[in-house]
Every structure is written in structure tokens, then in C-alpha cells.
Amino acid sequence: MLLVTLTLTWVLNTKQGDVPPVARLLSPYRGFWQNAETPADFPPQQTLHLAGLHQPVRVRFDDRRVPHIFAQNDHDLYYTQGYLTARDRLWQMEFMTRVAAGRISEVVGPKTLEYDRFQRRMGLPYGAENSLRAMLKNDTTRLVLESYSAGVNAYISSLSPKEYPFEYKFLDYVPEPWQPLKCALLLKLMAWDLSGRSDDLRLSNILSKYGPKVTQDLFPDYPFREDPIVPVGTPLDFKPLPVPASPPSFTAALSDKVPEREPDAELGSNNFAVAGSRSASGLPLLANDPHLQLNLPSIWYQVQLHAPGQNVYGVTIPGAPAVIIGFNEQVAWGVTNVGGDVLDWYQLKLRDNTKREYWHDGRWKPVRRVVERIVVRGLPDRLDTVLYTHHGPVVYDHDEKPFNPQTPTQHAMRWTAHEGADEVLAFVKLNHARNYQDYDRALRTYASPAQNFIFASNQNDIAIRPNGHYPLKWPEQGKFILDGTDARTDWQGWIPMTQTPRVQNPARGFVSSANQHSAGPDYPYYIGWDYAPWDRGHRINQQLAKMRRATADTLRLLQNDNLGINAQTMLPWMLATINGSKMIDNCYAPPAPNSPEYAAVRALAKWDYHYTTDAVAATIFELWYQELVKRLWDDDFGKPATGLEMRAPSQDRTNRLLLTQSGNPATCFQGGSLWIDDRCTPQKENVHDLLTESLHFAVDSLTRKFGPQGPKWGWANQKSTDINHLAQLPGFGHQDIVCAGSRGTVNATTSRNGPSWRMVVALGPQVKAYGIFPGGQSGNPASAYYDDMLESWRVGKLDELVFLRAADENHPRLQAAWRLEQ
């Protein structure tokens, strides 16, 4: 009996696989019950004694529990920001740095070993260390990082085990001290999400299989429809540098592998600003809504920072100091992702199986070997040797089943995020900015990920700049795999920061971005070829051009716009074509009356192209169009049919092919095209066949899922937006959120991604701003402030943000006042 008791005690207090130590988790003294929040945990008046402060700090909290920090010096300002952010989001900020550093196996064991290896081999910790060295060279950045870290550690040191955030108890580990390196790691994780995707290997396979003429036709450097961020014809205020000469063409080895765990291609954002000439106030308005994966705790954390020389409000990533997107009394700014080509792959020639040398520029050069020690819970440490060339890390140097089932071997990776840069200083300077000149100077130290920084000031300036560290390339350099033996394929320098695309105070009275091309073909440098479809950017510009006497609510409504430009472009042609798709007397006829397809076509014919929650036609169109695209391209570019990793042409090129090369939909269709025919079948299909089969598939799939056509086919049911817990812990997220929008609408809400922070700023003598994110300030699932903003976000509302000018200012939404001192 004693042995059984001891065994049971050990089992209940020890983590067993994915099961937490149940006895400790359920303990009323230190388990998750201790995380329940009571009013006493957040008193309206409180004095905290923190040894690291230099002078007293006052903090006011509003009804969303946003801290408004009033400090007398910069050290105390960032110290307090670190302390309060950790108080609300400690587990989240520390867990994300473990993700970036490849240290998840320390917590969950061997099942994440390969993920940790991948993060290290992609060079996220390597890039973070390089950036930290650059940051610490600057006195301002060093002060910010060290003060912030000291504040985080002050909070960690105040905790007893029973007070640890719930996730530490569930996963059975403890927080570790914060270091400035962790701030750099968070920025590299964001760089990976926003610039870590590359199609070099897929396109090299396409080039090898189909040749340069077809590849250039189907994958052009500039789309047929585009509304670039910097309008075509915007005059240059600089003399361009000479562009490097293109070396002889290089045919890369075919590969059936592409980088594993690539970032989601649908991540993006919107931002736009209107000049005073288009606003009711006569001063600019600015809006921003970054589209990222939606999680709980929320990606962003709201804060106001007030100290001598600055008074700024906005959001930051928990674990990163300063404000990343926000405003002060004179200016406002926001960001969207650029998506430029800043990650290239080089095919290597290693001397022999020892992999000690690689051939480059006519000689053998030494390979640098870095041994990574990966701590694995429950197992001995894993040692992993990563090879580095002058290009960067060799992500996998040999085929290691099952570890790299999709990652190419003996390719080196060149990525701007590996470079050392001081992005923190850029944000600190933006926080202090007073005018356009300050904005211009602030962005000069910002490198990665390249972002479209939008700007507005109460001096009636508006501007936008796709800003970052761009390699100086020859045209299409990096669109395909590069020859790692030829020095002419190396990056040959950088586009000067003063020559990145930009526009200030355009005559049209607005600036905007939605991840489309940064500039038109008249821009003198190559910075990429594959950008977001024109849908969102074009719709935004359409609406901005109509604005007269705009207000903050005008911009809020545009952020929530649900019109689908792709549906507006393609559905009339699809309907006109399908209505003659059945052969009767040598001509085509529409679907038979009373058939499910006929009912679907009738619903589509009445649709206004808006992706509202109850729109049945939106559901039918999306499934029909996506299936049409799949049937069009899978036989030509899908791996099952070709045996190679490839990608399909863009939406823009697909639509042009269908609209211009598939015959006249008003008459009987004759022929077809090479691409429209399905190579995998003996018969020769035409576009009508594809449309008919795709429509049948869509209707049949929806009928199986929801029953006969009816309200259950509403768009929100099909889209099914989920906001999960960051660690995928069941029960701590929200599933099947009923909300409008789609990947192609301005309100770009999909099943897992969407507007992670909506903000509108109205500049003026007294700046007013509005914002919301889908969650809450607290990372504690037991807190009322964990998800209290979700409902307002769901229906497209914004909170008026409480922006204080002084610590003793009265405001009806203020609920607590704390004093922090030594």
C-alpha cells in the first residue's frame, strides 16, 4: 500500500507526456485556482515599492485596464513598461521568445525537437544576436532595453510559485530572467512571420520544367492589374545607383522539397491616411489594421508612455519596449508588411562529405560550424551542428528523414533579418516625433521586416514609405535559386535608405497600402515580384478618392468594408459562362431548373459582392472559384501530378487567363487552351467543363456539410473564424466567431487571421484616437480583461482611446491610480 501511495504521489506531481502534474495543477494552495482574479487583486489605489526605480512613477488605469504611465525619466518609464507588461502578459512574452530561439523542447519535450532545430537552422537566434550587438552600441537603445528588462525581472522576482501565470502550471515550468536578447528575438519572430516566405525553389522547378518563356508569361514581375503604394509617375528626388549586371543564367537542380513551416501567405495589413483637404476638420486622419494570426492572449498590448519629451499612446508586442503603432499629440503612424524579396537561397558546392569547405569565387572557402545545444525535457541534450557560409546558414546539409521531409539540402540562406540593425531605436524616435523630418530620420535605422510606414501630422503632412533594408539587386535576382559558387550572384550592396519608394503629400489627397506592389515599373530598383493581389488596395483607393469631409468614423467604416473585388471582377463572367455550359443542339445551356446548381446560380445572380455574415452567395462563390483555380492549375503545377514542388500562378494571372483566353462566354465555346485542359484525363476539357465540375463540387460539398441550400450556408458558418489560445490549450480560445469579411476584402478576416489591431487617429489641437483588438489587456484566462474587447471587435466597433495629457487629469473612464516608488 505504501508503494502504491508513493507511486500515485509521484504520478500526480510529475508531468506525464502532455498531461500536466495534476496534483500540483489542482492544488488549492498553488494550482490554477490561485489565478482566479478578484477585485482585491487590482485595487483602485495602491503603492508598489520597486527597488530599481530612480524616482516615483504614477500609473492610471482606464476601464480597459490600459496603463497610462507617467515617469520623470526614461529609465523609469521603460522599467515600468516592462514591469506592467510582465504583470499582464509574462507567460506570453516569455513563451514567444522560446519559440523564436528554438527552445520549446525545454518545456514540452521531444515532440518539438525538430521545430527547435528548424528555428535555429533558419538563423532566428543568430539574427537576434547580431541585432542586439547593433542595438547595444547606441546609448539610447541600451537604456531602453536594459531598463525594460529590469522592470520585467522586478515583476518575476516578486512572484511565488502559486502566483505564476496559469500556463506555467499547466505546462509545468517556471519563468526565467528576462534579458535584452529576448526583445531582439521577438522582433526576429515578427520578421520571420512577415518576410520568411520564399518561392525561389518552386519557381526554379517551374523554370526547369517549362522554360523561361512560359515562366515569364505565367509569373510576371508586375501584374496586369495593380494600384501601387507609390503611384506610377511619382517623381524621384534622387539619382539611382548603377544596378549590378545580370550574370549568366543558372539552372538549379530540381527539388521535391521546399522550406518547411513557411509563414502564412495570407498575413497582411491595411493602412491609409487622408489629407486635411479631404477631412471635416481640415487636418489629416490616419488608420491602420495589421492582419496577423489571431490568438489569445492578444498579439498586441496597449499602453500610454509619458516622460519628459514624449507623450505617446499605442500598441506594442508584449516583450518589446516603446510603442510600435500609435500616435502622440503631433503625429500618428502605422505599418503594413511590404513583402519584398529579401530572402534568397544559394545552391552550394561542398568539397566532400566532411562539408568543411565550399566552392565560391574560384576557390575553396572554409565552412563555419556552430554547435547548437538543444535542451530536451526528459531526454539528454541534443547537439546539432549548423554550417554557415558567407551567405548565411545551410539550413539542412543532408537528407535527414524524418527530420526535414520538406526542406532542401545543401542550400545556404541569405536573409535581411540576419543583419544587425536597430529597429528599437526607430520606434523610440517615432514615439518622440513631432513632424515629417523626425519621421524621416527615425526610419533610417529600421531594417527588417520591411514595412510600409504611413505617417500623418498636425502640420498637414501625410506620407508613406515602404521602408527597410533592401539588397541592391539585378532584375529578378533571387526570384529563382542562385548559384552559390558565383560571386556575381552575391548581394552587391544596399539600396540607400534615402532612395526607398516614398510619397509625401500627393495631389490626390491620400496615401495607402494593402501589401500590394511598393511602386510601379518606373521605380529604378528591383525589390520583389510577388505581392498581395490588388483587391484590397484598389478598393481602399476607390473609397478614399470619393471622400469629402471625412471623419474618424468614415475611416472606421472603410476598415470594415466587406466588398469582394475579386468576386466583382470574376463572378459576372463565371455566371455568363455557366449559363451556357450544357450542350444542347450544338450550343450550351444553363444548369437544369430545380437542380441544386440552378438554385446556387440564382443566389449568385442576386449577390451584391459583400461578405456579410449571412451571405449564402459569398460561400458559394468562394468555394466555386477556389475549386475552379485548383482544377485549372493542379495538373500543371501540383506535386501529385508533377512530382515536384511548384506553385500556381497568381490570382491576377489566373483571372487574366480565364477572362481573355477562354473564349467568348456569350457564344458557344470552341477549343480551349493548354492550361485549361486537364493533363491527367484522356478527354480534352474546356473552361465550361471546369466551371461546371467546380460548381457541382461546391454545391455538393456545401450540401453534405450543411444540408440543402439555406441560411446555414451563410458566410460566417463556412469561414468559421477561430481565435485559439497561443499554446493551443483547449478551452481558452473562442471558436466559430460570427464575423464578416474575407481574405480579399478590406476587412480581411479569415478562419485564423484578421485585423489584430484596428486604429483610427484624428489629428488636431486635441488629438482623438480610436482602437480595438480581439481580446483584452490581460493574459490571464481567469480575468475579465482577457477577452473583453472581442465583441466590439467582432461587430466592427472601436473604443475611444483615453489619451491623458497629465497624470492628475480627470477622465470618467479612469478606474485606478497606482504609485510606484523605491
Solvent accessible surface area in square Angstrom, and as a share of the most:
residue,aa,sasa,rsa
1,M,187,0.83
2,L,130,0.65
3,L,137,0.68
4,V,96,0.55
5,T,67,0.39
6,L,105,0.52
7,T,70,0.41
8,L,101,0.50
9,T,71,0.41
10,W,151,0.53
11,V,57,0.33
12,L,61,0.30
13,N,50,0.26
14,T,40,0.23
15,K,32,0.14
16,Q,67,0.30
17,G,59,0.57
18,D,98,0.51
19,V,78,0.45
20,P,13,0.08
21,P,2,0.01
22,V,50,0.28
23,A,37,0.28
24,R,86,0.32
25,L,19,0.09
26,L,87,0.43
27,S,21,0.14
28,P,85,0.53
29,Y,170,0.65
30,R,113,0.41
31,G,0,0.00
32,F,63,0.26
33,W,141,0.50
34,Q,73,0.32
35,N,19,0.10
36,A,60,0.46
37,E,57,0.25
38,T,69,0.40
39,P,123,0.77
40,A,86,0.66
41,D,68,0.35
42,F,29,0.12
43,P,33,0.21
44,P,85,0.53
45,Q,131,0.58
46,Q,53,0.23
47,T,65,0.38
48,L,34,0.17
49,H,125,0.56
50,L,16,0.08
51,A,95,0.74
52,G,31,0.30
53,L,0,0.00
54,H,113,0.50
55,Q,75,0.33
56,P,46,0.29
57,V,0,0.00
58,R,98,0.36
59,V,0,0.00
60,R,31,0.11
61,F,6,0.02
62,D,4,0.02
63,D,47,0.25
64,R,43,0.16
65,R,19,0.07
66,V,2,0.01
67,P,1,0.00
68,H,0,0.00
69,I,0,0.00
70,F,16,0.07
71,A,7,0.06
72,Q,93,0.41
73,N,35,0.18
74,D,47,0.24
75,H,31,0.14
76,D,0,0.00
77,L,0,0.00
78,Y,1,0.00
79,Y,5,0.02
80,T,0,0.00
81,Q,1,0.00
82,G,0,0.00
83,Y,13,0.05
84,L,3,0.02
85,T,0,0.00
86,A,1,0.01
87,R,68,0.25
88,D,18,0.09
89,R,3,0.01
90,L,2,0.01
91,W,5,0.02
92,Q,12,0.05
93,M,1,0.00
94,E,1,0.00
95,F,19,0.08
96,M,44,0.20
97,T,2,0.01
98,R,13,0.05
99,V,20,0.12
100,A,0,0.00
101,A,11,0.09
102,G,0,0.00
103,R,56,0.21
104,I,11,0.06
105,S,0,0.00
106,E,41,0.18
107,V,1,0.01
108,V,31,0.18
109,G,3,0.03
110,P,72,0.45
111,K,134,0.57
112,T,29,0.17
113,L,22,0.11
114,E,23,0.10
115,Y,59,0.23
116,D,0,0.00
117,R,2,0.01
118,F,1,0.00
119,Q,3,0.02
120,R,22,0.08
121,R,5,0.02
122,M,1,0.00
123,G,0,0.00
124,L,1,0.00
125,P,22,0.14
126,Y,63,0.24
127,G,0,0.00
128,A,0,0.00
129,E,78,0.35
130,N,26,0.13
131,S,1,0.00
132,L,29,0.14
133,R,140,0.51
134,A,28,0.22
135,M,1,0.00
136,L,55,0.27
137,K,167,0.71
138,N,48,0.25
139,D,103,0.54
140,T,61,0.35
141,T,0,0.00
142,R,81,0.29
143,L,71,0.35
144,V,1,0.01
145,L,0,0.00
146,E,87,0.39
147,S,2,0.01
148,Y,0,0.00
149,S,6,0.04
150,A,40,0.31
151,G,0,0.00
152,V,0,0.00
153,N,46,0.24
154,A,22,0.17
155,Y,28,0.11
156,I,25,0.13
157,S,92,0.60
158,S,67,0.43
159,L,27,0.14
160,S,41,0.26
161,P,60,0.38
162,K,88,0.37
163,E,81,0.36
164,Y,35,0.13
165,P,30,0.19
166,F,16,0.07
167,E,3,0.01
168,Y,1,0.01
169,K,22,0.09
170,F,44,0.18
171,L,15,0.08
172,D,23,0.12
173,Y,27,0.10
174,V,89,0.51
175,P,15,0.10
176,E,40,0.18
177,P,89,0.56
178,W,4,0.02
179,Q,102,0.46
180,P,30,0.19
181,L,46,0.23
182,K,13,0.06
183,C,1,0.01
184,A,0,0.00
185,L,9,0.04
186,L,5,0.03
187,L,16,0.08
188,K,5,0.02
189,L,15,0.07
190,M,32,0.14
191,A,1,0.00
192,W,14,0.05
193,D,53,0.27
194,L,20,0.10
195,S,14,0.09
196,G,3,0.03
197,R,101,0.37
198,S,10,0.06
199,D,20,0.11
200,D,5,0.03
201,L,2,0.01
202,R,23,0.09
203,L,0,0.00
204,S,6,0.04
205,N,1,0.00
206,I,0,0.00
207,L,45,0.22
208,S,45,0.29
209,K,99,0.42
210,Y,44,0.17
211,G,20,0.19
212,P,102,0.64
213,K,173,0.73
214,V,42,0.24
215,T,3,0.02
216,Q,86,0.38
217,D,68,0.35
218,L,1,0.01
219,F,2,0.01
220,P,28,0.18
221,D,45,0.23
222,Y,63,0.24
223,P,31,0.19
224,F,96,0.40
225,R,86,0.31
226,E,33,0.15
227,D,29,0.15
228,P,10,0.06
229,I,1,0.01
230,V,11,0.06
231,P,34,0.21
232,V,93,0.53
233,G,58,0.56
234,T,34,0.20
235,P,118,0.74
236,L,83,0.41
237,D,117,0.61
238,F,40,0.17
239,K,175,0.74
240,P,51,0.32
241,L,69,0.35
242,P,119,0.75
243,V,59,0.34
244,P,26,0.17
245,A,88,0.69
246,S,72,0.47
247,P,20,0.12
248,P,93,0.59
249,S,118,0.76
250,F,60,0.25
251,T,106,0.61
252,A,8,0.06
253,A,59,0.46
254,L,100,0.50
255,S,18,0.12
256,D,70,0.36
257,K,30,0.13
258,V,6,0.03
259,P,8,0.05
260,E,23,0.10
261,R,91,0.33
262,E,34,0.15
263,P,11,0.07
264,D,66,0.34
265,A,71,0.55
266,E,86,0.38
267,L,29,0.14
268,G,2,0.02
269,S,5,0.03
270,N,0,0.00
271,N,0,0.00
272,F,0,0.00
273,A,0,0.00
274,V,0,0.00
275,A,17,0.13
276,G,7,0.06
277,S,99,0.64
278,R,34,0.12
279,S,9,0.06
280,A,38,0.29
281,S,79,0.51
282,G,34,0.32
283,L,36,0.18
284,P,0,0.00
285,L,4,0.02
286,L,0,0.00
287,A,0,0.00
288,N,0,0.00
289,D,0,0.00
290,P,6,0.04
291,H,3,0.02
292,L,13,0.07
293,Q,78,0.35
294,L,1,0.01
295,N,15,0.08
296,L,1,0.01
297,P,3,0.02
298,S,3,0.02
299,I,30,0.15
300,W,8,0.03
301,Y,1,0.00
302,Q,4,0.02
303,V,0,0.00
304,Q,0,0.00
305,L,0,0.00
306,H,49,0.22
307,A,2,0.01
308,P,95,0.60
309,G,51,0.49
310,Q,6,0.02
311,N,11,0.06
312,V,0,0.00
313,Y,2,0.01
314,G,0,0.00
315,V,0,0.00
316,T,0,0.00
317,I,18,0.09
318,P,3,0.02
319,G,0,0.00
320,A,4,0.03
321,P,5,0.03
322,A,0,0.00
323,V,0,0.00
324,I,12,0.06
325,I,0,0.00
326,G,0,0.00
327,F,0,0.00
328,N,1,0.01
329,E,59,0.27
330,Q,53,0.24
331,V,0,0.00
332,A,0,0.00
333,W,0,0.00
334,G,0,0.00
335,V,11,0.07
336,T,1,0.00
337,N,16,0.08
338,V,2,0.01
339,G,33,0.31
340,G,11,0.11
341,D,22,0.12
342,V,6,0.03
343,L,4,0.02
344,D,0,0.00
345,W,1,0.00
346,Y,0,0.00
347,Q,43,0.19
348,L,16,0.08
349,K,107,0.46
350,L,25,0.13
351,R,125,0.45
352,D,74,0.38
353,N,143,0.73
354,T,82,0.47
355,K,30,0.13
356,R,135,0.49
357,E,53,0.24
358,Y,6,0.02
359,W,76,0.27
360,H,7,0.03
361,D,85,0.44
362,G,54,0.52
363,R,140,0.51
364,W,70,0.24
365,K,32,0.14
366,P,107,0.67
367,V,13,0.07
368,R,123,0.45
369,R,89,0.33
370,V,41,0.24
371,V,92,0.53
372,E,32,0.15
373,R,141,0.51
374,I,1,0.01
375,V,63,0.36
376,V,5,0.03
377,R,68,0.25
378,G,78,0.75
379,L,96,0.48
380,P,115,0.72
381,D,59,0.31
382,R,72,0.26
383,L,98,0.49
384,D,9,0.04
385,T,47,0.28
386,V,0,0.00
387,L,3,0.02
388,Y,9,0.03
389,T,13,0.07
390,H,89,0.40
391,H,8,0.03
392,G,5,0.05
393,P,0,0.00
394,V,1,0.00
395,V,0,0.00
396,Y,0,0.00
397,D,12,0.06
398,H,89,0.40
399,D,74,0.38
400,E,24,0.11
401,K,160,0.68
402,P,108,0.68
403,F,56,0.23
404,N,0,0.00
405,P,73,0.46
406,Q,80,0.36
407,T,0,0.00
408,P,3,0.02
409,T,40,0.23
410,Q,63,0.28
411,H,15,0.07
412,A,0,0.00
413,M,0,0.00
414,R,47,0.17
415,W,2,0.01
416,T,3,0.02
417,A,0,0.00
418,H,9,0.04
419,E,46,0.21
420,G,38,0.36
421,A,14,0.11
422,D,13,0.07
423,E,3,0.01
424,V,6,0.04
425,L,13,0.06
426,A,0,0.00
427,F,14,0.06
428,V,6,0.04
429,K,81,0.34
430,L,1,0.00
431,N,0,0.00
432,H,56,0.25
433,A,0,0.00
434,R,78,0.28
435,N,36,0.19
436,Y,28,0.11
437,Q,96,0.43
438,D,33,0.17
439,Y,0,0.00
440,D,24,0.13
441,R,118,0.43
442,A,0,0.00
443,L,1,0.00
444,R,123,0.45
445,T,43,0.25
446,Y,7,0.03
447,A,5,0.04
448,S,4,0.03
449,P,8,0.05
450,A,8,0.06
451,Q,10,0.04
452,N,0,0.00
453,F,0,0.00
454,I,0,0.00
455,F,0,0.00
456,A,0,0.00
457,S,0,0.00
458,N,46,0.24
459,Q,109,0.49
460,N,67,0.34
461,D,23,0.12
462,I,0,0.00
463,A,2,0.02
464,I,1,0.00
465,R,6,0.02
466,P,0,0.00
467,N,1,0.01
468,G,0,0.00
469,H,46,0.21
470,Y,1,0.00
471,P,3,0.02
472,L,15,0.08
473,K,3,0.01
474,W,28,0.10
475,P,82,0.52
476,E,41,0.18
477,Q,0,0.00
478,G,0,0.00
479,K,2,0.01
480,F,36,0.15
481,I,6,0.03
482,L,9,0.04
483,D,28,0.14
484,G,0,0.00
485,T,33,0.19
486,D,30,0.15
487,A,30,0.23
488,R,135,0.49
489,T,6,0.03
490,D,23,0.12
491,W,23,0.08
492,Q,80,0.35
493,G,28,0.27
494,W,73,0.26
495,I,3,0.01
496,P,39,0.25
497,M,40,0.18
498,T,79,0.46
499,Q,19,0.08
500,T,0,0.00
501,P,5,0.03
502,R,43,0.16
503,V,13,0.08
504,Q,74,0.33
505,N,70,0.36
506,P,25,0.16
507,A,118,0.92
508,R,68,0.25
509,G,5,0.05
510,F,6,0.03
511,V,0,0.00
512,S,1,0.01
513,S,0,0.00
514,A,0,0.00
515,N,11,0.06
516,Q,1,0.01
517,H,13,0.06
518,S,2,0.01
519,A,13,0.10
520,G,6,0.06
521,P,96,0.60
522,D,76,0.39
523,Y,26,0.10
524,P,42,0.26
525,Y,13,0.05
526,Y,25,0.10
527,I,15,0.07
528,G,9,0.09
529,W,25,0.09
530,D,57,0.29
531,Y,29,0.11
532,A,26,0.20
533,P,59,0.37
534,W,48,0.17
535,D,5,0.03
536,R,19,0.07
537,G,1,0.01
538,H,42,0.19
539,R,30,0.11
540,I,0,0.00
541,N,8,0.04
542,Q,64,0.29
543,Q,43,0.19
544,L,0,0.00
545,A,46,0.36
546,K,140,0.59
547,M,15,0.07
548,R,160,0.58
549,R,173,0.63
550,A,3,0.02
551,T,61,0.36
552,A,16,0.13
553,D,70,0.36
554,T,44,0.25
555,L,0,0.00
556,R,53,0.19
557,L,103,0.51
558,L,8,0.04
559,Q,0,0.00
560,N,27,0.14
561,D,20,0.11
562,N,24,0.13
563,L,11,0.05
564,G,4,0.03
565,I,5,0.03
566,N,14,0.07
567,A,0,0.00
568,Q,74,0.33
569,T,34,0.20
570,M,0,0.00
571,L,1,0.01
572,P,66,0.41
573,W,21,0.07
574,M,0,0.00
575,L,23,0.11
576,A,51,0.39
577,T,2,0.01
578,I,1,0.00
579,N,66,0.34
580,G,17,0.16
581,S,17,0.11
582,K,110,0.47
583,M,111,0.49
584,I,92,0.47
585,D,133,0.69
586,N,131,0.67
587,C,56,0.34
588,Y,37,0.14
589,A,19,0.15
590,P,60,0.38
591,P,20,0.12
592,A,51,0.39
593,P,95,0.60
594,N,149,0.76
595,S,25,0.16
596,P,80,0.51
597,E,32,0.14
598,Y,68,0.26
599,A,39,0.30
600,A,0,0.00
601,V,10,0.06
602,R,122,0.44
603,A,25,0.19
604,L,2,0.01
605,A,70,0.54
606,K,157,0.67
607,W,26,0.09
608,D,88,0.45
609,Y,46,0.18
610,H,58,0.26
611,Y,5,0.02
612,T,56,0.32
613,T,45,0.26
614,D,108,0.56
615,A,13,0.10
616,V,31,0.18
617,A,7,0.06
618,A,0,0.00
619,T,0,0.00
620,I,0,0.00
621,F,0,0.00
622,E,24,0.11
623,L,38,0.19
624,W,0,0.00
625,Y,5,0.02
626,Q,69,0.31
627,E,18,0.08
628,L,0,0.00
629,V,30,0.17
630,K,115,0.49
631,R,78,0.28
632,L,0,0.00
633,W,3,0.01
634,D,60,0.31
635,D,12,0.06
636,D,0,0.00
637,F,7,0.03
638,G,15,0.15
639,K,82,0.35
640,P,136,0.86
641,A,48,0.37
642,T,30,0.17
643,G,44,0.43
644,L,27,0.13
645,E,27,0.12
646,M,15,0.07
647,R,44,0.16
648,A,39,0.30
649,P,8,0.05
650,S,39,0.25
651,Q,31,0.14
652,D,21,0.11
653,R,8,0.03
654,T,1,0.01
655,N,6,0.03
656,R,97,0.35
657,L,1,0.00
658,L,0,0.00
659,L,52,0.26
660,T,82,0.48
661,Q,83,0.37
662,S,4,0.02
663,G,43,0.41
664,N,85,0.44
665,P,41,0.25
666,A,91,0.70
667,T,77,0.45
668,C,38,0.23
669,F,13,0.05
670,Q,147,0.66
671,G,56,0.54
672,G,29,0.28
673,S,23,0.15
674,L,107,0.53
675,W,20,0.07
676,I,1,0.00
677,D,26,0.14
678,D,35,0.18
679,R,110,0.40
680,C,88,0.52
681,T,47,0.27
682,P,139,0.87
683,Q,109,0.48
684,K,139,0.59
685,E,9,0.04
686,N,22,0.11
687,V,1,0.00
688,H,6,0.03
689,D,48,0.25
690,L,3,0.01
691,L,0,0.00
692,T,59,0.34
693,E,68,0.31
694,S,0,0.00
695,L,3,0.01
696,H,103,0.46
697,F,81,0.34
698,A,0,0.00
699,V,3,0.02
700,D,48,0.25
701,S,34,0.22
702,L,1,0.01
703,T,52,0.30
704,R,195,0.71
705,K,120,0.51
706,F,40,0.17
707,G,21,0.21
708,P,115,0.72
709,Q,66,0.29
710,G,20,0.19
711,P,125,0.78
712,K,133,0.56
713,W,2,0.01
714,G,3,0.03
715,W,20,0.07
716,A,9,0.07
717,N,72,0.37
718,Q,44,0.20
719,K,15,0.06
720,S,32,0.21
721,T,0,0.00
722,D,31,0.16
723,I,0,0.00
724,N,30,0.15
725,H,1,0.01
726,L,31,0.15
727,A,26,0.20
728,Q,108,0.48
729,L,14,0.07
730,P,112,0.71
731,G,79,0.76
732,F,57,0.24
733,G,18,0.17
734,H,63,0.28
735,Q,102,0.45
736,D,93,0.48
737,I,14,0.07
738,V,73,0.42
739,C,6,0.04
740,A,18,0.14
741,G,0,0.00
742,S,4,0.03
743,R,87,0.32
744,G,19,0.19
745,T,1,0.00
746,V,0,0.00
747,N,8,0.04
748,A,9,0.07
749,T,2,0.01
750,T,19,0.11
751,S,54,0.35
752,R,52,0.19
753,N,6,0.03
754,G,0,0.00
755,P,0,0.00
756,S,3,0.02
757,W,0,0.00
758,R,4,0.02
759,M,0,0.00
760,V,0,0.00
761,V,0,0.00
762,A,23,0.18
763,L,4,0.02
764,G,8,0.08
765,P,133,0.84
766,Q,117,0.52
767,V,5,0.03
768,K,106,0.45
769,A,2,0.02
770,Y,52,0.20
771,G,0,0.00
772,I,0,0.00
773,F,0,0.00
774,P,6,0.03
775,G,0,0.00
776,G,0,0.00
777,Q,0,0.00
778,S,6,0.04
779,G,11,0.10
780,N,36,0.19
781,P,32,0.20
782,A,53,0.41
783,S,7,0.05
784,A,77,0.60
785,Y,42,0.16
786,Y,11,0.04
787,D,42,0.22
788,D,44,0.23
789,M,0,0.00
790,L,19,0.09
791,E,99,0.44
792,S,23,0.15
793,W,4,0.01
794,R,76,0.28
795,V,72,0.41
796,G,2,0.02
797,K,121,0.51
798,L,30,0.15
799,D,23,0.12
800,E,81,0.36
801,L,13,0.06
802,V,2,0.01
803,F,14,0.06
804,L,0,0.00
805,R,71,0.26
806,A,42,0.33
807,A,16,0.13
808,D,99,0.51
809,E,55,0.25
810,N,137,0.70
811,H,61,0.27
812,P,130,0.82
813,R,60,0.22
814,L,27,0.13
815,Q,105,0.46
816,A,9,0.07
817,A,24,0.18
818,W,5,0.02
819,R,102,0.37
820,L,0,0.00
821,E,40,0.18
822,Q,123,0.55
